[in-house]
């Protein structure tokens, strides 16, 4: 982004941690005034996958963790960062 005239900033944020996402949104608002684009593309659930098992054999705690990593992180990010879109 920076190479073509924009501003690129790498910021570490755990998108399952609402306080971190809220702090990220506050920082973006304070430093940049908002967002031109939001790419809400988060995953991280692969570490909970149990390939080769039947659905009824899956460890439900791993399934829940996969849903949180793959879905809840998007909801939290959208909640705090979508309002910053210009």
MOPAC internal coordinates of N, CA, C and O (Angstrom, degrees):
PM7 1SCF
backbone

  N    0.0000 0     0.00 0     0.00 0    0    0    0
  C    1.4499 1     0.00 0     0.00 0    1    0    0
  C    1.5308 1   110.46 1     0.00 0    2    1    0
  O    1.2310 1   120.50 1   130.45 1    3    2    1
  N    1.3197 1   116.66 1   -49.55 1    3    2    1
  C    1.4589 1   120.07 1  -178.30 1    5    3    2
  C    1.5242 1   111.14 1   -60.95 1    6    5    3
  O    1.2310 1   120.36 1   144.21 1    7    6    5
  N    1.3327 1   116.91 1   -35.79 1    7    6    5
  C    1.4632 1   121.11 1  -177.92 1    9    7    6
  C    1.5245 1   112.59 1   -62.57 1   10    9    7
  O    1.2310 1   120.10 1   155.35 1   11   10    9
  N    1.3271 1   117.42 1   -24.65 1   11   10    9
  C    1.4642 1   120.08 1  -179.09 1   13   11   10
  C    1.5230 1   112.33 1  -106.94 1   14   13   11
  O    1.2310 1   120.67 1  -161.15 1   15   14   13
  N    1.3316 1   116.32 1    18.85 1   15   14   13
  C    1.4571 1   120.22 1   172.82 1   17   15   14
  C    1.5140 1   115.99 1   102.11 1   18   17   15
  O    1.2310 1   119.60 1   176.18 1   19   18   17
  N    1.3263 1   118.37 1    -3.82 1   19   18   17
  C    1.4619 1   121.03 1   177.75 1   21   19   18
  C    1.5159 1   110.92 1   -91.25 1   22   21   19
  O    1.2310 1   121.12 1    17.55 1   23   22   21
  N    1.2909 1   115.47 1  -162.45 1   23   22   21
  C    1.4629 1   121.11 1   177.67 1   25   23   22
  C    1.5155 1   107.85 1  -123.90 1   26   25   23
  O    1.2310 1   120.59 1   -57.29 1   27   26   25
  N    1.3150 1   116.48 1   122.71 1   27   26   25
  C    1.4621 1   122.08 1   176.67 1   29   27   26
  C    1.5111 1   109.51 1  -116.02 1   30   29   27
  O    1.2310 1   120.49 1   -53.49 1   31   30   29
  N    1.3266 1   116.66 1   126.51 1   31   30   29
  C    1.4609 1   121.63 1  -179.59 1   33   31   30
  C    1.5214 1   107.92 1  -134.41 1   34   33   31
  O    1.2310 1   120.11 1   -55.36 1   35   34   33
  N    1.3158 1   117.40 1   124.64 1   35   34   33
  C    1.4657 1   121.35 1   176.51 1   37   35   34
  C    1.5355 1   108.36 1   -89.31 1   38   37   35
  O    1.2310 1   120.83 1   -55.01 1   39   38   37
  N    1.3098 1   116.01 1   124.99 1   39   38   37
  C    1.4633 1   121.49 1  -179.95 1   41   39   38
  C    1.5227 1   107.71 1  -132.38 1   42   41   39
  O    1.2310 1   120.10 1   -56.34 1   43   42   41
  N    1.3131 1   117.41 1   123.66 1   43   42   41
  C    1.4552 1   121.71 1   178.61 1   45   43   42
  C    1.5216 1   108.97 1   -75.86 1   46   45   43
  O    1.2310 1   120.65 1   -46.99 1   47   46   45
  N    1.3319 1   116.37 1   133.01 1   47   46   45
  C    1.4626 1   120.92 1  -179.64 1   49   47   46
  C    1.5193 1   109.18 1  -153.97 1   50   49   47
  O    1.2310 1   119.96 1   -50.34 1   51   50   49
  N    1.3147 1   117.68 1   129.66 1   51   50   49
  C    1.4653 1   122.77 1   173.69 1   53   51   50
  C    1.5256 1   106.88 1   -86.39 1   54   53   51
  O    1.2310 1   119.91 1   -72.32 1   55   54   53
  N    1.3087 1   117.77 1   107.68 1   55   54   53
  C    1.4621 1   121.71 1  -174.20 1   57   55   54
  C    1.5165 1   113.55 1   -75.05 1   58   57   55
  O    1.2310 1   119.91 1   178.53 1   59   58   57
  N    1.3299 1   117.77 1    -1.47 1   59   58   57
  C    1.4611 1   121.55 1   170.00 1   61   59   58
  C    1.5235 1   110.98 1   -90.38 1   62   61   59
  O    1.2310 1   120.52 1   169.22 1   63   62   61
  N    1.3132 1   116.60 1   -10.78 1   63   62   61
  C    1.4671 1   122.26 1  -178.63 1   65   63   62
  C    1.5265 1   108.02 1  -101.85 1   66   65   63
  O    1.2310 1   120.67 1   -76.72 1   67   66   65
  N    1.3277 1   116.32 1   103.28 1   67   66   65
  C    1.4626 1   119.78 1  -174.36 1   69   67   66
  C    1.5262 1   112.56 1   -59.94 1   70   69   67
  O    1.2310 1   120.07 1   143.90 1   71   70   69
  N    1.3190 1   117.48 1   -36.10 1   71   70   69
  C    1.4662 1   119.91 1   179.51 1   73   71   70
  C    1.5328 1   110.67 1   -62.72 1   74   73   71
  O    1.2310 1   120.01 1   140.83 1   75   74   73
  N    1.3270 1   117.58 1   -39.17 1   75   74   73
  C    1.4706 1   120.36 1   178.23 1   77   75   74
  C    1.5229 1   111.44 1   -67.71 1   78   77   75
  O    1.2310 1   120.35 1   140.66 1   79   78   77
  N    1.3275 1   116.93 1   -39.34 1   79   78   77
  C    1.4695 1   120.21 1   179.49 1   81   79   78
  C    1.5259 1   109.89 1   -68.18 1   82   81   79
  O    1.2310 1   120.42 1   139.48 1   83   82   81
  N    1.3362 1   116.80 1   -40.52 1   83   82   81
  C    1.4718 1   120.67 1   176.87 1   85   83   82
  C    1.5284 1   109.86 1   -61.02 1   86   85   83
  O    1.2310 1   120.12 1   136.02 1   87   86   85
  N    1.3239 1   117.38 1   -43.98 1   87   86   85
  C    1.4679 1   121.21 1   178.70 1   89   87   86
  C    1.5264 1   110.84 1   -63.62 1   90   89   87
  O    1.2310 1   120.43 1   142.01 1   91   90   89
  N    1.3309 1   116.79 1   -37.99 1   91   90   89
  C    1.4635 1   120.55 1   176.39 1   93   91   90
  C    1.5240 1   110.24 1   -61.50 1   94   93   91
  O    1.2310 1   120.30 1   133.97 1   95   94   93
  N    1.3333 1   117.03 1   -46.03 1   95   94   93
  C    1.4627 1   120.88 1   179.60 1   97   95   94
  C    1.5260 1   110.77 1   -61.25 1   98   97   95
  O    1.2310 1   120.35 1   137.68 1   99   98   97
  N    1.3106 1   116.93 1   -42.32 1   99   98   97
  C    1.4645 1   120.46 1   179.10 1  101   99   98
  C    1.5238 1   111.05 1   -63.59 1  102  101   99
  O    1.2310 1   120.81 1   139.85 1  103  102  101
  N    1.3302 1   116.06 1   -40.15 1  103  102  101
  C    1.4635 1   119.83 1   178.82 1  105  103  102
  C    1.5256 1   111.11 1   -65.49 1  106  105  103
  O    1.2310 1   120.54 1   135.76 1  107  106  105
  N    1.3207 1   116.57 1   -44.24 1  107  106  105
  C    1.4678 1   120.60 1   179.16 1  109  107  106
  C    1.5231 1   109.73 1   -61.14 1  110  109  107
  O    1.2310 1   120.33 1   135.69 1  111  110  109
  N    1.3242 1   116.98 1   -44.31 1  111  110  109
  C    1.4679 1   120.54 1   179.94 1  113  111  110
  C    1.5329 1   110.07 1   -62.45 1  114  113  111
  O    1.2310 1   120.48 1   134.21 1  115  114  113
  N    1.3171 1   116.69 1   -45.79 1  115  114  113
  C    1.4668 1   120.88 1  -176.76 1  117  115  114
  C    1.5312 1   112.38 1   -67.55 1  118  117  115
  O    1.2310 1   120.46 1   137.21 1  119  118  117
  N    1.3317 1   116.73 1   -42.79 1  119  118  117
  C    1.4599 1   120.46 1  -173.80 1  121  119  118
  C    1.5298 1   113.90 1   -86.81 1  122  121  119
  O    1.2310 1   120.30 1   150.15 1  123  122  121
  N    1.3464 1   117.02 1   -29.85 1  123  122  121
  C    1.4624 1   119.72 1  -172.38 1  125  123  122
  C    1.5239 1   113.58 1  -125.85 1  126  125  123
  O    1.2310 1   120.10 1   169.56 1  127  126  125
  N    1.3077 1   117.42 1   -10.44 1  127  126  125
  C    1.4563 1   120.50 1   179.58 1  129  127  126
  C    1.5170 1   115.03 1    80.27 1  130  129  127
  O    1.2310 1   119.86 1   172.06 1  131  130  129
  N    1.3013 1   117.88 1    -7.94 1  131  130  129
  C    1.4587 1   121.54 1   178.92 1  133  131  130
  C    1.5104 1   111.51 1   153.97 1  134  133  131
  O    1.2310 1   121.35 1    10.07 1  135  134  133
  N    1.3230 1   115.03 1  -169.93 1  135  134  133
  C    1.4594 1   122.62 1  -179.28 1  137  135  134
  C    1.5248 1   110.04 1  -119.81 1  138  137  135
  O    1.2310 1   120.65 1   -36.99 1  139  138  137
  N    1.3128 1   116.36 1   143.01 1  139  138  137
  C    1.4605 1   121.38 1   171.83 1  141  139  138
  C    1.5235 1   110.14 1   -91.32 1  142  141  139
  O    1.2310 1   120.46 1   154.18 1  143  142  141
  N    1.3240 1   116.73 1   -25.82 1  143  142  141
  C    1.4556 1   121.69 1  -175.57 1  145  143  142
  C    1.5209 1   108.80 1  -153.22 1  146  145  143
  O    1.2310 1   120.26 1   -39.38 1  147  146  145
  N    1.3109 1   117.11 1   140.62 1  147  146  145
  C    1.4666 1   121.51 1   174.39 1  149  147  146
  C    1.5207 1   107.71 1  -125.82 1  150  149  147
  O    1.2310 1   120.60 1   -61.66 1  151  150  149
  N    1.3218 1   116.45 1   118.34 1  151  150  149
  C    1.4586 1   121.97 1   174.38 1  153  151  150
  C    1.5185 1   106.09 1  -104.11 1  154  153  151
  O    1.2310 1   120.87 1   -81.70 1  155  154  153
  N    1.3135 1   115.94 1    98.30 1  155  154  153
  C    1.4599 1   122.63 1  -176.54 1  157  155  154
  C    1.5209 1   107.84 1   -91.70 1  158  157  155
  O    1.2310 1   120.72 1  -103.96 1  159  158  157
  N    1.3234 1   116.23 1    76.04 1  159  158  157
  C    1.4616 1   122.92 1  -174.02 1  161  159  158
  C    1.5143 1   109.08 1  -124.72 1  162  161  159
  O    1.2310 1   121.55 1   -93.39 1  163  162  161
  N    1.3131 1   114.64 1    86.61 1  163  162  161
  C    1.4626 1   121.82 1  -174.84 1  165  163  162
  C    1.5180 1   108.09 1  -120.93 1  166  165  163
  O    1.2310 1   120.13 1   -36.35 1  167  166  165
  N    1.2966 1   117.36 1   143.65 1  167  166  165
  C    1.4604 1   120.19 1   173.92 1  169  167  166
  C    1.5169 1   107.37 1  -138.94 1  170  169  167
  O    1.2310 1   118.79 1    53.39 1  171  170  169
  N    1.2816 1   119.91 1  -126.61 1  171  170  169
  C    1.4541 1   122.11 1  -178.93 1  173  171  170
  C    1.5161 1   113.47 1   103.62 1  174  173  171
  O    1.2310 1   119.95 1  -179.79 1  175  174  173
  N    1.3187 1   117.70 1     0.21 1  175  174  173
  C    1.4557 1   120.55 1  -178.00 1  177  175  174
  C    1.5162 1   114.93 1   -83.51 1  178  177  175
  O    1.2310 1   120.54 1   170.80 1  179  178  177
  N    1.3356 1   116.57 1    -9.20 1  179  178  177
  C    1.4694 1   118.70 1  -176.41 1  181  179  178
  C    1.5283 1   113.01 1   -59.44 1  182  181  179
  O    1.2310 1   119.75 1   152.36 1  183  182  181
  N    1.3056 1   118.08 1   -27.64 1  183  182  181
  C    1.4666 1   120.00 1  -179.40 1  185  183  182
  C    1.5304 1   111.69 1   -70.26 1  186  185  183
  O    1.2310 1   120.06 1   167.63 1  187  186  185
  N    1.3265 1   117.49 1   -12.37 1  187  186  185
  C    1.4600 1   121.61 1   179.14 1  189  187  186
  C    1.5266 1   112.68 1  -102.17 1  190  189  187
  O    1.2310 1   119.97 1   176.34 1  191  190  189
  N    1.3311 1   117.65 1    -3.66 1  191  190  189
  C    1.4627 1   121.67 1  -177.86 1  193  191  190
  C    1.5186 1   110.55 1   -67.93 1  194  193  191
  O    1.2310 1   120.98 1   -38.99 1  195  194  193
  N    1.3150 1   115.73 1   141.01 1  195  194  193
  C    1.4645 1   121.94 1   175.80 1  197  195  194
  C    1.5217 1   108.05 1  -124.98 1  198  197  195
  O    1.2310 1   121.16 1  -105.92 1  199  198  197
  N    1.3310 1   115.38 1    74.08 1  199  198  197
  C    1.4553 1   121.83 1  -177.12 1  201  199  198
  C    1.5206 1   110.15 1   -61.63 1  202  201  199
  O    1.2310 1   120.77 1   -38.01 1  203  202  201
  N    1.3212 1   116.14 1   141.99 1  203  202  201
  C    1.4514 1   121.42 1   175.88 1  205  203  202
  C    1.5265 1   113.86 1    91.20 1  206  205  203
  O    1.2310 1   119.64 1   171.07 1  207  206  205
  N    1.3260 1   118.30 1    -8.93 1  207  206  205
  C    1.4646 1   121.21 1   178.13 1  209  207  206
  C    1.5183 1   109.55 1   -92.38 1  210  209  207
  O    1.2310 1   121.10 1   -31.11 1  211  210  209
  N    1.3258 1   115.51 1   148.89 1  211  210  209
  C    1.4545 1   120.54 1   173.40 1  213  211  210
  C    1.5323 1   108.48 1   -73.52 1  214  213  211
  O    1.2310 1   120.43 1   -25.73 1  215  214  213
  N    1.3301 1   116.78 1   154.27 1  215  214  213
  C    1.4709 1   121.36 1  -176.15 1  217  215  214
  C    1.5268 1   111.60 1   -53.94 1  218  217  215
  O    1.2310 1   119.68 1   141.42 1  219  218  217
  N    1.3084 1   118.22 1   -38.58 1  219  218  217
  C    1.4650 1   121.11 1  -177.27 1  221  219  218
  C    1.5306 1   113.12 1   -78.50 1  222  221  219
  O    1.2310 1   120.54 1   174.68 1  223  222  221
  N    1.3265 1   116.57 1    -5.32 1  223  222  221
  C    1.4658 1   120.76 1   177.30 1  225  223  222
  C    1.5301 1   112.61 1   -99.40 1  226  225  223
  O    1.2310 1   120.36 1   172.84 1  227  226  225
  N    1.3298 1   116.91 1    -7.16 1  227  226  225
  C    1.4632 1   120.50 1  -175.54 1  229  227  226
  C    1.5200 1   111.46 1   -67.75 1  230  229  227
  O    1.2310 1   120.99 1   -34.04 1  231  230  229
  N    1.2981 1   115.70 1   145.96 1  231  230  229
  C    1.4611 1   123.00 1   173.85 1  233  231  230
  C    1.5269 1   107.27 1   -74.60 1  234  233  231
  O    1.2310 1   120.29 1   -67.68 1  235  234  233
  N    1.3199 1   117.05 1   112.32 1  235  234  233
  C    1.4662 1   120.59 1  -174.81 1  237  235  234
  C    1.5224 1   112.82 1   -62.77 1  238  237  235
  O    1.2310 1   119.58 1   151.08 1  239  238  237
  N    1.3087 1   118.41 1   -28.92 1  239  238  237
  C    1.4691 1   118.99 1   177.52 1  241  239  238
  C    1.5312 1   110.19 1   -66.85 1  242  241  239
  O    1.2310 1   120.25 1   145.96 1  243  242  241
  N    1.3311 1   117.12 1   -34.04 1  243  242  241
  C    1.4674 1   120.33 1   176.72 1  245  243  242
  C    1.5212 1   110.80 1   -71.83 1  246  245  243
  O    1.2310 1   120.06 1   142.25 1  247  246  245
  N    1.3324 1   117.49 1   -37.75 1  247  246  245
  C    1.4603 1   120.72 1   177.96 1  249  247  246
  C    1.5260 1   109.85 1   -63.57 1  250  249  247
  O    1.2310 1   120.66 1   136.04 1  251  250  249
  N    1.3374 1   116.34 1   -43.96 1  251  250  249
  C    1.4709 1   120.07 1   178.34 1  253  251  250
  C    1.5270 1   110.63 1   -61.92 1  254  253  251
  O    1.2310 1   120.33 1   136.20 1  255  254  253
  N    1.3174 1   116.98 1   -43.80 1  255  254  253
  C    1.4670 1   120.77 1   179.19 1  257  255  254
  C    1.5262 1   110.54 1   -62.56 1  258  257  255
  O    1.2310 1   120.16 1   142.48 1  259  258  257
  N    1.3469 1   117.31 1   -37.52 1  259  258  257
  C    1.4643 1   120.75 1   178.50 1  261  259  258
  C    1.5260 1   110.37 1   -66.16 1  262  261  259
  O    1.2310 1   120.33 1   137.99 1  263  262  261
  N    1.3225 1   116.97 1   -42.01 1  263  262  261
  C    1.4643 1   120.24 1   178.01 1  265  263  262
  C    1.5238 1   111.06 1   -63.57 1  266  265  263
  O    1.2310 1   120.46 1   139.29 1  267  266  265
  N    1.3152 1   116.73 1   -40.71 1  267  266  265
  C    1.4657 1   119.46 1   178.45 1  269  267  266
  C    1.5213 1   111.17 1   -64.65 1  270  269  267
  O    1.2310 1   120.69 1   135.05 1  271  270  269
  N    1.3241 1   116.28 1   -44.95 1  271  270  269
  C    1.4653 1   119.49 1  -179.25 1  273  271  270
  C    1.5231 1   110.84 1   -65.93 1  274  273  271
  O    1.2310 1   120.51 1   141.73 1  275  274  273
  N    1.3260 1   116.62 1   -38.27 1  275  274  273
  C    1.4522 1   120.04 1  -173.55 1  277  275  274
  C    1.5130 1   115.21 1   -91.14 1  278  277  275
  O    1.2310 1   119.60 1   157.77 1  279  278  277
  N    1.3316 1   118.37 1   -22.23 1  279  278  277
  C    1.4586 1   120.21 1  -176.48 1  281  279  278
  C    1.5247 1   112.34 1  -120.15 1  282  281  279
  O    1.2310 1   120.51 1   127.75 1  283  282  281
  N    1.3145 1   116.63 1   -52.25 1  283  282  281
  C    1.4645 1   120.01 1  -176.34 1  285  283  282
  C    1.5279 1   111.51 1   -59.83 1  286  285  283
  O    1.2310 1   119.91 1   141.65 1  287  286  285
  N    1.3229 1   117.77 1   -38.35 1  287  286  285
  C    1.4657 1   120.88 1   179.19 1  289  287  286
  C    1.5308 1   110.95 1   -59.35 1  290  289  287
  O    1.2310 1   119.93 1   144.30 1  291  290  289
  N    1.3359 1   117.73 1   -35.70 1  291  290  289
  C    1.4647 1   121.50 1   177.85 1  293  291  290
  C    1.5263 1   111.04 1   -69.08 1  294  293  291
  O    1.2310 1   120.75 1   139.73 1  295  294  293
  N    1.3200 1   116.18 1   -40.27 1  295  294  293
  C    1.4672 1   120.57 1  -179.73 1  297  295  294
  C    1.5291 1   110.15 1   -63.99 1  298  297  295
  O    1.2310 1   120.23 1   133.34 1  299  298  297
  N    1.3273 1   117.17 1   -46.66 1  299  298  297
  C    1.4717 1   121.69 1  -179.94 1  301  299  298
  C    1.5232 1   110.10 1   -62.00 1  302  301  299
  O    1.2310 1   120.47 1   134.96 1  303  302  301
  N    1.3179 1   116.71 1   -45.04 1  303  302  301
  C    1.4670 1   120.84 1  -179.44 1  305  303  302
  C    1.5264 1   111.03 1   -63.45 1  306  305  303
  O    1.2310 1   120.47 1   134.92 1  307  306  305
  N    1.3267 1   116.70 1   -45.08 1  307  306  305
  C    1.4685 1   120.32 1   178.97 1  309  307  306
  C    1.5285 1   110.56 1   -61.54 1  310  309  307
  O    1.2310 1   120.43 1   136.45 1  311  310  309
  N    1.3083 1   116.78 1   -43.55 1  311  310  309
  C    1.4750 1   121.43 1  -178.28 1  313  311  310
  C    1.5188 1   111.71 1   -56.15 1  314  313  311
  O    1.2310 1   120.19 1   138.08 1  315  314  313
  N    1.3283 1   117.24 1   -41.92 1  315  314  313
  C    1.4658 1   120.27 1  -173.22 1  317  315  314
  C    1.5289 1   114.12 1   -96.64 1  318  317  315
  O    1.2310 1   119.85 1   155.44 1  319  318  317
  N    1.3303 1   117.90 1   -24.56 1  319  318  317
  C    1.4656 1   118.63 1  -175.00 1  321  319  318
  C    1.5280 1   114.48 1  -105.77 1  322  321  319
  O    1.2310 1   119.38 1   153.03 1  323  322  321
  N    1.3185 1   118.80 1   -26.97 1  323  322  321
  C    1.4676 1   118.89 1   177.11 1  325  323  322
  C    1.5200 1   113.12 1   -57.31 1  326  325  323
  O    1.2310 1   118.77 1   141.63 1  327  326  325
  N    1.3446 1   119.95 1   -38.37 1  327  326  325
  C    1.4656 1   118.85 1   178.40 1  329  327  326
  C    1.5298 1   114.74 1   -61.77 1  330  329  327
  O    1.2310 1   120.69 1   165.24 1  331  330  329
  N    1.3427 1   116.28 1   -14.76 1  331  330  329
  C    1.4669 1   119.67 1  -179.19 1  333  331  330
  C    1.5193 1   113.28 1   -88.03 1  334  333  331
  O    1.2310 1   120.00 1   173.47 1  335  334  333
  N    1.3273 1   117.60 1    -6.53 1  335  334  333
  C    1.4612 1   119.39 1   179.43 1  337  335  334
  C    1.5149 1   110.52 1   -66.48 1  338  337  335
  O    1.2310 1   121.32 1   -45.23 1  339  338  337
  N    1.3121 1   115.08 1   134.77 1  339  338  337
  C    1.4647 1   120.23 1  -179.35 1  341  339  338
  C    1.5055 1   110.79 1   -89.13 1  342  341  339
  O    1.2310 1   120.10 1   180.00 1  343  342  341

